[in-house]
Amino acid sequence: MTSLVRTETITIPSGDTEILAYLAEPSRPGQFGAVVVIQEVFGVNSHIREVAERMAGAGYVAIAPHIYHRQAPGFEVGYSEEDLALGRQYKQSTQAEELLADVRGAIAYLYSKANVIAEGVGCMGFCFGGHVTYLAATLPEVKATASFYGAGIATMTPGGGEPTLSRTPEITGTLYGFFGDQDPLIPTQEVDQIESTLSEHGVPHNIIRYPEAGHGFFCDQRASYNPEAARDAWGRVLELFKAKLPTANP
């Protein structure tokens, strides 16, 4: 974080409850586009906070809701096997409609801010958050989606029911999906299925595959970090949001 970015942890309404969220915004006066950042299974940890801060540095008001808040308020861990097991445990307790309520709450908060241009938002998420981001793409306010290596999109939905992929016809914005060909959690045929379903329903999209990258390639705190893929993906996300979201008004 620099003096160009202001951050704080806030509480926002979500359905019939309240959850924590991390807010990062440009410190300069003006109105800006807005982005919702969705965590990995590891919570709103330093990596997710850094992504929100990078978005703020790029000229957006960014918010990262704590989507595990119902199970574990303020949950945040590192990347050990024990941390992963705990994060997956909480993931299994989530429900699609509650997750959508969290994103709606984050959007409503963004729209209430005087420095946000309330004409649609972007959404980006990683790991389990990449799956949740695909869910969030069905919300009418979401104009641009960047889904990073979201496992299970083609095979399940949080809490049970038809796979999240079945909701593709509800997507009205543009969706970019980022996948590593070496990802053991997402078979290539599932990425193919996501791409063909987006095409079938006429959703503007771009599925980007990185031949040498695995799961978690965007996170520089994980052993799977791939700097070349991460750099390319970040540039594509900025291009997407610049094209589809409101431009900052100084």
KAJO-V783078 format. One record per residue. N is the residue number from 1. RES is the residue in one letter. SS is DSSP state (hx for helix, st for strand, lp for the rest). OMEGA is omega in degrees with one decimal (999 if undefined). NEAR is the number of other ideal C-beta (glycine too) atoms within 10 Angstrom. Layout:
n->N res->RES ss->SS omega->OMEGA near->NEAR
n->N res->RES ss->SS omega->OMEGA near->NEAR
This chain:
n->1 res->M ss->lp omega->176.5 near->15
n->2 res->T ss->lp omega->178.0 near->8
n->3 res->S ss->lp omega->178.5 near->7
n->4 res->L ss->lp omega->-175.5 near->12
n->5 res->V ss->st omega->177.4 near->19
n->6 res->R ss->st omega->-177.8 near->15
n->7 res->T ss->st omega->172.2 near->15
n->8 res->E ss->st omega->171.8 near->9
n->9 res->T ss->st omega->-174.0 near->13
n->10 res->I ss->st omega->173.4 near->13
n->11 res->T ss->st omega->-179.2 near->13
n->12 res->I ss->st omega->173.9 near->22
n->13 res->P ss->st omega->174.6 near->15
n->14 res->S ss->st omega->-176.3 near->26
n->15 res->G ss->lp omega->-178.9 near->14
n->16 res->D ss->lp omega->179.6 near->7
n->17 res->T ss->st omega->174.7 near->12
n->18 res->E ss->st omega->178.0 near->13
n->19 res->I ss->st omega->174.5 near->23
n->20 res->L ss->st omega->175.1 near->18
n->21 res->A ss->st omega->177.3 near->26
n->22 res->Y ss->st omega->-176.8 near->23
n->23 res->L ss->st omega->174.0 near->21
n->24 res->A ss->st omega->-175.6 near->25
n->25 res->E ss->st omega->175.5 near->24
n->26 res->P ss->st omega->-179.6 near->21
n->27 res->S ss->lp omega->-178.9 near->12
n->28 res->R ss->lp omega->176.6 near->14
n->29 res->P ss->lp omega->176.7 near->8
n->30 res->G ss->lp omega->174.4 near->11
n->31 res->Q ss->st omega->-169.7 near->18
n->32 res->F ss->st omega->168.2 near->26
n->33 res->G ss->st omega->-174.2 near->28
n->34 res->A ss->st omega->-176.8 near->30
n->35 res->V ss->st omega->171.6 near->27
n->36 res->V ss->st omega->-179.4 near->32
n->37 res->V ss->st omega->-176.2 near->30
n->38 res->I ss->st omega->-173.8 near->31
n->39 res->Q ss->lp omega->164.6 near->27
n->40 res->E ss->st omega->176.1 near->26
n->41 res->V ss->lp omega->-176.0 near->23
n->42 res->F ss->lp omega->177.0 near->28
n->43 res->G ss->st omega->176.4 near->23
n->44 res->V ss->lp omega->-176.7 near->26
n->45 res->N ss->lp omega->-173.5 near->21
n->46 res->S ss->hx omega->178.9 near->11
n->47 res->H ss->hx omega->-179.0 near->22
n->48 res->I ss->hx omega->176.2 near->23
n->49 res->R ss->hx omega->178.5 near->20
n->50 res->E ss->hx omega->177.0 near->16
n->51 res->V ss->hx omega->178.1 near->27
n->52 res->A ss->hx omega->179.4 near->28
n->53 res->E ss->hx omega->176.6 near->22
n->54 res->R ss->hx omega->176.9 near->18
n->55 res->M ss->hx omega->178.0 near->29
n->56 res->A ss->hx omega->177.2 near->25
n->57 res->G ss->hx omega->177.9 near->15
n->58 res->A ss->lp omega->174.4 near->19
n->59 res->G ss->lp omega->178.6 near->20
n->60 res->Y ss->st omega->167.8 near->28
n->61 res->V ss->st omega->-173.6 near->25
n->62 res->A ss->st omega->179.1 near->31
n->63 res->I ss->st omega->179.4 near->28
n->64 res->A ss->st omega->-180.0 near->29
n->65 res->P ss->st omega->177.1 near->29
n->66 res->H ss->lp omega->-172.9 near->24
n->67 res->I ss->lp omega->172.9 near->30
n->68 res->Y ss->lp omega->-169.6 near->27
n->69 res->H ss->lp omega->179.2 near->23
n->70 res->R ss->lp omega->-178.5 near->17
n->71 res->Q ss->lp omega->-172.8 near->13
n->72 res->A ss->lp omega->-177.7 near->16
n->73 res->P ss->lp omega->177.5 near->10
n->74 res->G ss->lp omega->-175.4 near->12
n->75 res->F ss->lp omega->179.1 near->20
n->76 res->E ss->st omega->179.4 near->19
n->77 res->V ss->lp omega->176.9 near->16
n->78 res->G ss->lp omega->-169.6 near->14
n->79 res->Y ss->lp omega->176.1 near->17
n->80 res->S ss->lp omega->177.1 near->10
n->81 res->E ss->hx omega->177.4 near->7
n->82 res->E ss->hx omega->177.8 near->9
n->83 res->D ss->hx omega->-179.9 near->16
n->84 res->L ss->hx omega->-179.9 near->16
n->85 res->A ss->hx omega->179.9 near->10
n->86 res->L ss->hx omega->178.7 near->18
n->87 res->G ss->hx omega->178.2 near->24
n->88 res->R ss->hx omega->177.3 near->11
n->89 res->Q ss->hx omega->179.3 near->13
n->90 res->Y ss->hx omega->177.1 near->18
n->91 res->K ss->hx omega->-176.7 near->19
n->92 res->Q ss->lp omega->179.9 near->11
n->93 res->S ss->lp omega->-177.9 near->13
n->94 res->T ss->lp omega->178.4 near->20
n->95 res->Q ss->lp omega->-176.9 near->14
n->96 res->A ss->hx omega->-176.3 near->19
n->97 res->E ss->hx omega->175.6 near->14
n->98 res->E ss->hx omega->177.3 near->19
n->99 res->L ss->hx omega->176.8 near->24
n->100 res->L ss->hx omega->176.5 near->18
n->101 res->A ss->hx omega->177.7 near->19
n->102 res->D ss->hx omega->179.5 near->28
n->103 res->V ss->hx omega->176.8 near->27
n->104 res->R ss->hx omega->178.4 near->19
n->105 res->G ss->hx omega->178.1 near->22
n->106 res->A ss->hx omega->179.0 near->29
n->107 res->I ss->hx omega->179.4 near->25
n->108 res->A ss->hx omega->177.6 near->14
n->109 res->Y ss->hx omega->178.8 near->22
n->110 res->L ss->hx omega->-178.3 near->27
n->111 res->Y ss->hx omega->179.6 near->15
n->112 res->S ss->hx omega->-175.2 near->10
n->113 res->K ss->lp omega->-177.7 near->16
n->114 res->A ss->lp omega->-177.8 near->5
n->115 res->N ss->lp omega->177.9 near->16
n->116 res->V ss->st omega->172.7 near->21
n->117 res->I ss->st omega->-171.8 near->20
n->118 res->A ss->st omega->-179.5 near->16
n->119 res->E ss->st omega->-177.6 near->12
n->120 res->G ss->st omega->-178.2 near->19
n->121 res->V ss->st omega->168.6 near->32
n->122 res->G ss->st omega->177.2 near->26
n->123 res->C ss->st omega->177.1 near->30
n->124 res->M ss->st omega->-178.4 near->29
n->125 res->G ss->st omega->-170.4 near->29
n->126 res->F ss->st omega->176.3 near->29
n->127 res->C ss->lp omega->175.4 near->25
n->128 res->F ss->hx omega->176.7 near->26
n->129 res->G ss->hx omega->174.3 near->29
n->130 res->G ss->hx omega->175.1 near->27
n->131 res->H ss->hx omega->180.0 near->27
n->132 res->V ss->hx omega->178.6 near->30
n->133 res->T ss->hx omega->175.5 near->28
n->134 res->Y ss->hx omega->173.3 near->28
n->135 res->L ss->hx omega->-176.2 near->27
n->136 res->A ss->hx omega->179.6 near->28
n->137 res->A ss->lp omega->179.4 near->27
n->138 res->T ss->lp omega->178.7 near->18
n->139 res->L ss->lp omega->-174.1 near->20
n->140 res->P ss->lp omega->-179.6 near->11
n->141 res->E ss->lp omega->-174.9 near->20
n->142 res->V ss->st omega->-176.5 near->24
n->143 res->K ss->st omega->-178.4 near->22
n->144 res->A ss->st omega->-175.7 near->24
n->145 res->T ss->st omega->174.3 near->29
n->146 res->A ss->st omega->-176.0 near->28
n->147 res->S ss->st omega->-178.2 near->28
n->148 res->F ss->st omega->173.2 near->29
n->149 res->Y ss->lp omega->176.8 near->28
n->150 res->G ss->lp omega->-178.2 near->26
n->151 res->A ss->lp omega->172.2 near->20
n->152 res->G ss->lp omega->-178.4 near->19
n->153 res->I ss->lp omega->-176.5 near->26
n->154 res->A ss->lp omega->-170.7 near->20
n->155 res->T ss->lp omega->-175.1 near->13
n->156 res->M ss->lp omega->169.0 near->16
n->157 res->T ss->lp omega->-178.2 near->22
n->158 res->P ss->lp omega->-179.8 near->22
n->159 res->G ss->lp omega->178.7 near->13
n->160 res->G ss->lp omega->-178.0 near->8
n->161 res->G ss->lp omega->179.9 near->13
n->162 res->E ss->lp omega->-179.8 near->10
n->163 res->P ss->lp omega->178.9 near->16
n->164 res->T ss->hx omega->179.8 near->23
n->165 res->L ss->hx omega->-179.4 near->18
n->166 res->S ss->hx omega->179.3 near->12
n->167 res->R ss->hx omega->-176.1 near->17
n->168 res->T ss->hx omega->179.6 near->22
n->169 res->P ss->hx omega->-179.2 near->12
n->170 res->E ss->hx omega->-177.6 near->13
n->171 res->I ss->lp omega->-179.2 near->23
n->172 res->T ss->lp omega->179.0 near->15
n->173 res->G ss->lp omega->178.4 near->24
n->174 res->T ss->st omega->-177.3 near->20
n->175 res->L ss->st omega->170.7 near->23
n->176 res->Y ss->st omega->176.2 near->21
n->177 res->G ss->st omega->-176.8 near->23
n->178 res->F ss->st omega->-175.1 near->27
n->179 res->F ss->st omega->172.8 near->27
n->180 res->G ss->st omega->-179.8 near->25
n->181 res->D ss->lp omega->179.5 near->13
n->182 res->Q ss->lp omega->-177.5 near->14
n->183 res->D ss->lp omega->-178.6 near->21
n->184 res->P ss->lp omega->-177.0 near->9
n->185 res->L ss->lp omega->-176.3 near->14
n->186 res->I ss->lp omega->179.2 near->22
n->187 res->P ss->lp omega->-179.4 near->13
n->188 res->T ss->hx omega->-178.3 near->11
n->189 res->Q ss->hx omega->176.6 near->9
n->190 res->E ss->hx omega->175.0 near->19
n->191 res->V ss->hx omega->176.5 near->20
n->192 res->D ss->hx omega->-178.9 near->13
n->193 res->Q ss->hx omega->176.8 near->16
n->194 res->I ss->hx omega->-177.9 near->24
n->195 res->E ss->hx omega->-178.5 near->16
n->196 res->S ss->hx omega->178.9 near->11
n->197 res->T ss->hx omega->175.8 near->18
n->198 res->L ss->hx omega->178.5 near->21
n->199 res->S ss->hx omega->-178.9 near->12
n->200 res->E ss->hx omega->-176.1 near->10
n->201 res->H ss->lp omega->173.6 near->12
n->202 res->G ss->lp omega->178.3 near->10
n->203 res->V ss->lp omega->175.6 near->18
n->204 res->P ss->lp omega->-173.3 near->13
n->205 res->H ss->st omega->172.5 near->21
n->206 res->N ss->st omega->176.8 near->15
n->207 res->I ss->st omega->-176.2 near->17
n->208 res->I ss->st omega->-178.4 near->15
n->209 res->R ss->st omega->-180.0 near->16
n->210 res->Y ss->st omega->-171.8 near->20
n->211 res->P ss->lp omega->-174.8 near->8
n->212 res->E ss->lp omega->-174.2 near->11
n->213 res->A ss->lp omega->176.0 near->24
n->214 res->G ss->lp omega->179.9 near->21
n->215 res->H ss->lp omega->177.4 near->21
n->216 res->G ss->lp omega->-173.0 near->24
n->217 res->F ss->lp omega->-177.2 near->26
n->218 res->F ss->lp omega->-172.5 near->28
n->219 res->C ss->lp omega->-177.2 near->23
n->220 res->D ss->lp omega->175.6 near->12
n->221 res->Q ss->lp omega->-177.2 near->13
n->222 res->R ss->lp omega->-179.6 near->18
n->223 res->A ss->lp omega->-178.2 near->8
n->224 res->S ss->lp omega->-179.0 near->16
n->225 res->Y ss->lp omega->176.8 near->15
n->226 res->N ss->lp omega->-172.0 near->21
n->227 res->P ss->hx omega->-179.2 near->10
n->228 res->E ss->hx omega->178.9 near->11
n->229 res->A ss->hx omega->-179.4 near->21
n->230 res->A ss->hx omega->-179.8 near->18
n->231 res->R ss->hx omega->178.8 near->11
n->232 res->D ss->hx omega->-178.3 near->15
n->233 res->A ss->hx omega->179.7 near->21
n->234 res->W ss->hx omega->177.9 near->16
n->235 res->G ss->hx omega->179.3 near->10
n->236 res->R ss->hx omega->176.9 near->15
n->237 res->V ss->hx omega->179.5 near->23
n->238 res->L ss->hx omega->177.3 near->16
n->239 res->E ss->hx omega->179.6 near->12
n->240 res->L ss->hx omega->-176.9 near->21
n->241 res->F ss->hx omega->177.5 near->26
n->242 res->K ss->hx omega->-177.4 near->15
n->243 res->A ss->hx omega->-169.2 near->10
n->244 res->K ss->hx omega->-176.6 near->18
n->245 res->L ss->lp omega->179.0 near->22
n->246 res->P ss->lp omega->179.2 near->18
n->247 res->T ss->lp omega->-179.0 near->10
n->248 res->A ss->lp omega->174.7 near->17
n->249 res->N ss->st omega->-177.9 near->11
n->250 res->P ss->lp omega->999 near->8
